[in-house]
Amino acid sequence: MSNVALPSIIQGGMGIGVSNWRLARAVSRRGHLGVVSGTAIDSLFARRLQDGDPGGDLRRALAAFPLPEVAAEALRRYFIPGGRPSGTPYRMLTMYRQGASRAREQVNMLASFAEVWLAREGHTGPIGINLLTKVQLPNLAALYGAMLAGVNYVLMGAGIPREIPGVLDALARHARTSLRLDVEGLAPGQTVETVLDPAEHWNGAAPPEVTRPAFLPIISSESLATMLKRKASGAVDGFVVEGPTAGGHNAPPRGKPQLNERGEPIYGERDVADLAAMRELGLPFWLAGGTGSPEALRAAREAGAAGIQVGTLFAYAKESGLTAEYKQSVLEHAARGEVDVVTDPRASPTGYPFKVVRWPADPVTAAPERERVCDLGYLRAAYVRPDGKLGYRCAAEPVKAYVEKGGTEADTAGRRCLCNAPMANIGHAQVRSEGRVEQPLLTSGDDLVGIGDFLRGRTSYSADDVVDYLEGRQSAVG
């Protein structure tokens, strides 16, 4: 990265489909780092095709995929001309398991390829992909598909992505690679891996040349940054230093857990990264969490950072994947000071604290309690069954099923489905029995509470407006 101009603004890789190709492309065309979300991109891809692929964007990207028979099979299985009839459930992909079939890997490769390809179309700016370390099983195929499309950066948080640099090195050579899978109940010394061998997909044909993208772990402490620089499986190219005010999943507080009067985790001085120590590492870094202002950008640079990562402002821009209905509703209430962001220590099945947006028009408040269903399964944890085989469980799945798999009923309390709800956030909610649909669960950083200062009467704005504001090119008046 030493010979490449570093972006001063990284657009956050948010949620399932919030940071979509349209948003990433808009930011990248301005010379900053646009980032697509790779989380559950395969299921989102299948649902977009079933909704008729309005505008033909996905089909245009599929025509560029270097394995045309894979693209043709995806269209045959999932594309519905004109879109599925209203009230019809989406056809589901099989849930990812260790040792997934070649066909299942290919859908994932194809989906991440299409998202990155569309984000890069028509310009030469940089594009990144954001993946969650915790969501282990789909990551190898998603990374390979993104690299086939020419992704420039890979960003990963929600865990310790120590093995990813070596994975990127291998995939750049189209070589077999693996990740150690976290499995509960393994015997001492026993390991389980998830594997991707690109050669299995090319059937003897010569794959195209790909470039190894830069790797930016998303970390919360200088100690983790130091460990990754020294002990990762390959080169780390920089860091995103994310504080607890950022949206989505947060790192838990260091030390003994304590909650405030609202039931939120209490963060203290130990949870603030030492920027002097970050500078001493000699790698570029960007600050994230509460950084959505030109003042924060200036302060970050003065502290030695290359710039900032901004999520919340971009999440509500016209180009983002959030539905227009939810964007307008939240922004209208935010302009009146009627939104709240709560750090919920129980919502996520991962055990990480998770930011939840609450506002008066939240449709969840008027909806009946959700019947627990686990049919996407991205946050399932692997465990060893009594017969020695691998099983999968999620604390947000039906309680009886979770307990039968060896989980505790107490661990299910307060858990929310962070696979299905984010699909509803972006207009792809699954249809359930009797016509019920999955309800949304919005997440944002704490910046959302003060977004009225940016809006100044507006209830919509573009990614260009955000970039202009952060660059100090114009005031927050639209």
N, C-alpha and C positions, 0 to 999 in steps of 0.2 A: 504493500500500500504506500510505500515511501514515495513512489513516483506518480501517485494518483492524487488528484485534488480531493480532499476530504469534504463531505457534505457538512454544512453547519446545522442543517435541520434534518432529522430522521423522522419520518411519519410513522407512528406506532403501528405495529402489526396486530390489529385488534380483533378479538373474538372469532367467530365463525362467519366469514364473509363480510364483516364490517369493513375491514381493510381489503376491498376488492380491487380488481385490476383497473377499474376506472379511476378510483382515488389514487392508487399508486402511480398510474400514468400521469395524472394531472400534476402531482407533486414532482415527479421525476422530470417532466418537461420544463420545470422551473429551475432545474439544476440541483435539486436536493434529492435525498434518498427516499423514493417511494417504496413502500413495503406491502406485499400481499400477505394475508394470513393463510398458512397452509393447514391449519387445524381443521380436520373433518372435510378437507377440500374434495375428497372423493364422493362423499354423500351429497355434498352441495352440488357438485358437478352433475350427478345423476338426476337430482331434482330439477336443476335448470333445464336439462334436456327434456325431462318429462313435462315441463311447463312450456315446451315448444321452442326454446332457444330464441326468444324475441330478438330480432335484428340479425340473427345468424352468426353472432360473434363466436360462439363455441365451435360451430361447424367450420368457420374460417380458420380457427386455430387448429382444429383437428386435421385439416387438410395439410398442415405443415408438420404434423407429427411424423418422425422418421420411420415408424412402423405402421404403414397404412392399414394393414389387416387388423391391428389392434383398434385403431380409430373406427374402422368399419363395424367391428363387432360391438363397440360401445354404442354406436348409433343404432344398430339393429336392436339392441336390448333395451335402450332407455329413451331414445328420441321419439316424441309423440308430436307429429305435425299439428299445429294449432293448439297444442297443450292438452293436458289431461282434463276431462270434464270436471266441473266444479263439484266439490264434495267427495272426490275420489281420492283414496289414500295413495301416497307415493309408493312405488315399488322400492323395496329396500335392498341395499347391498348386504351381503353376509358380514357379520361382525368379524373384525380382525382377530386372528389367533396366531400363536407361534407356529411357524411352518405354513403360512398362508399359501394358497395355490398361486401358480404363475399368473392365471387370469385375474385373480384378486389384486396382485401386485400391479398388474398392468393398468387396471382402472385407476389406481392411485397415481401411478406415474403419469398417465394421460391427463388426469385432472390438474396436477400441479404444473405440468408442462403448459396446458392451455392457459392457466391463470397468469403464469409468468410471461408467456408469449404475447398475450393480449396487453399486458402491462408495458411491455417493451416495444410494442408495435408503433412505428411512425416517428421514432426519436432515438437519440443515442444516450439519454440520461441513465443513471444507475437504478437498478431494481433489486430489492431484497425480498426474501421470504422469511417469515417468522413461524417457528414451530415450537411446540411445548416439549421439553425434555421428558416430562412426566408421561406424555402420550407416546410410548416407546414403539409399539408395534408397527404403525404406519410410516414411521419417519424415514427409514431407509429408502423406500420406494418414492416417497414424496420428494426427498432430496435429489434422487437421481432424475426424476422427471423435471424438476426445476432446473437442474444443471443442463439437461438436454435442450432446454429453452434459453440457456444463456444467462441464468441468474447471476448477479454480481456479488451479492452479500447473502449470508445466512445468519439470522439472529435467533438465539434460543435461550429461554429462561425456564422458570418453573422446574427447577432441578439443577443438577450439576452436569453439564454437557461435556464431560472430560474426554469421552471417546470420539466426539464428532469431528475434530480436526483430522484425525487419522482416517475416518470414514470419507471425508471429502477428498483427501489425497487419493484414496483407493478408487473412488467413483470417477475421479478425473482421468484415471487410467482404464476405466471400465473393468476394474478388478473386483473379485469377490470380497465382500466386507461383512462385518457383523457388529452387533451391539449386545452387550450383556443385558439380559432381561431381569428386572427386579421380580423376584418370586418369593412370596412369603412361605416359610416352612421348609426351605431347602436344608438338606443335611450339610454339616460343615464341610467346606471344600467343594461342594457341588455347585455347578454353574449351568445356566441355560442361556442360549443365545438366540437372537433373531438374525437371520442371514438374508443377504441379497447378493445374487450372482448375476451381473448384467449379461454374461455370456448365454444364460438360459433364455434370454429374450430375443437374441439376434439370430439364432438358428444358423450360425456360421457366417452371417453377413458381417461386413466391416461397419462398426458403429461410427457415427460422426465424431469429430474431434470436439472435446469440451474443455472448458477452462475451470480450474478450481476457484470457487468463489472465496472472498474474504469471509472470515468467521468472527462474529461479534457475540460473545456470551452476554446475557443480561444478568447482572449480578447485583447484590445489595451491600456487599462489604469488600473492603480492600483485601481482607484475608483470603476470600474466595478467588479474587482476581489474581493474587499472588500464586495461589496453588495451581490455578489453571495455566498460568504462564509457564510455570516450572514443570508441571506434571501432566499436562494434557498430551494426547497421543500425537499431536502435530502442532503446527503453528497457530497461535491465537493472534488475530490481527488488530484487536482493540476490544473495548468493553462499553456496554451501556450500563451505567450505574443508576439503578432504579430505587427510588425511595418509597416509603409506605403510603404516600398520597396518590400513587399511580393507580389506574383502574385495573380491573381484572383480578388475577391472583397476586397476592403480596407475599413476600417472605414473612414467616412468623417472627415476632419479636425475639431478640436474643435474651437469654436468661429465663427466669421463672415467669411463666405466663400470668398476666394480670389483665382484668377487664375493667373498663370504665362503667359509668352508670347506665350507658346505653348498651352494654354488653359487648363492646368492641375491644380488641386487643390494644393494650397501651404500649406505645413505642417510646423509646427514650434515646439518650445520647449514644448508647452503644449501637443503635440501629442507623446511625448516620455515618456514611462512608468517610474515611479519612482521605481527603482529596490530595493532601501533600504526599501521602503514600501512593496514591494512584499516579501522581506525576512521576514519582521515582521509578515506576515500572517501565517507563519509556515507551508506552504504547498509547495511541489515541484513545480518548474516552469521551462519551457523551452523557449528559445528565438527564434523568427522566423522573417524572413525578413532580407536579407543581411547577413545570417549566414553560407553560404556554403563554409567554409574553416576551416582548422585545427586551424588557429589563432582565428577564431570566436568561435570555441568550447572551446579553452583554456580561452578566455576572458569571455565567458558565465559562465564557472565554477568559475573563479575568482570573478565574480560578485554575486555568490551564487546560480546560476541556476543549475539544474540537467543536463542540456545539451542544445541541439539545435534542432529545427525542420528545415529540409531542403527540399525544393520543386524543385527548378529549375534544379539542377544537376540531380536529380532522374527522372525528367520529360522527359529528353532526353536520358536516359539510354536505352539499347537494350530491356530491359524487360517491359518498360512502354507501355501504350496503344496507344500513338501517332503513326500515320502511319510511317513506315520506310522512306517513301518519304519526309514527312514534317520534320522529325528529321534530316535527312541528309541535306536537303536544308537549314534549319535554321542554323545547325552547320557549314556548309561550309561557309555561309555568316558571321556567328558570328566570325569564325576564322580570317576573313579578316576585322573585325570591321564594318560590314555592316548590323547590326541589330539595331533596336531601340525598346524601350518599352515605351509606352505612357500611362499615367494614364488618362483615358477618363472619365470625369464626367457624360457623357450622354449615354454611350453605354448600360449600364445595365438598364433594366426596373425596377429594385428594387430601383433605386435612389442612390445606393452605387457607389463610384468610382470603375472603373474596368480597370485592366491592359490589354493592347492590344499590341501584337507583330507585328512589321512592318519590312519587309525585302524585298529586290528587287524582289524576286521570289514569293511573296505572290500571290496565284491564285486569290484572291478577286480583286486585282487591275485590272486584265484583264477581269473579269467576268461582265456581265450586272448587273444592280442594281437588288437586290433580290425583288421578289414579296412578300409582307408581307403575311405570313401564320402562324397561331397559332394552331397547332394540337398536341403538346406535353403538353404544358400548365403548366409546373412546377412552373413558376414564376408569374402565374396569381394571382391577389389580389381579395379577396372576398369583395363584397359590397352589400348593401341592395337596391334591386330594388324598383321602385315605388309601386309595388304590395305587398311589404313586404317580398318577398322571396329573397334568396341569388342568386346573379349573380357573374360572374367572368370576369375580364378584365385584359389585359396586355398592357402596353404602346408600346410594339413592335408588337402588332397585327395590322390588317388592320385599318387604321386611321378612316375610316367611322364607322366601328364597335365599335371602342373604344369610339368615341364621342357619338354614339347612346346609349352607356352604361353609359353615364354621365361623361366620361373623357374629358379632354381638348386637343385640337389639338396641343397646344404648348408642352404638355408633351410627345408627340410622336416623336418630332424632335430628330434625331440622335440615336434613340434607335435601338439596334441590338437584334436579336433572340439568346438568350443564352441557348436555348434548342436544336435547330436544328444544329447550327454551331458546338457546341462541339461534336455532333454525327459524323459530317464530319471529325473533327480532328482525330478521331480514326478509320476511315474507314467504318463507318456505315451511310453514308449520305443518306437521303431520296431522292428518284427519283420523280421528278415533271413532269408536262406536257411537251410534246415534248422532253422528254429525259433529261431535265435539272436536275442537282443534286444540293443539298444544298452545299454551300461553307464553308470552315473552318473559324474559328476565334480563333487564338492561344493566350493564355495568359501565361505570365511568370513573375517572379520577376525581379527587376532591375539587379540582378546578371547576367542575360543573356548577357547583354552588355559587361561584362568583362569575359565571359566564355572562351575566347581564352587563357587566362592565365592557365586555367585548361586543355584545349584541347592540346595545344602545338603540333599542326599539325594533331591530330586525328579528324576524323569525325564520329566516333562511339566509344562507351565504354559501360561497364556493370555496374550494381548496385554494384558489388564487387569492381570495380575500384573506385566508389564514396566513399564507406565505407573505403577502404584502404587509400584513400586520406584524408578523414576527420579524420581518426584515426592517421594520420601521419606515416603510415606504408610504404608509397612509395611516390615518387614525382608525379606530375601531368603528367609525361611522361609515355605513355601507354606501 
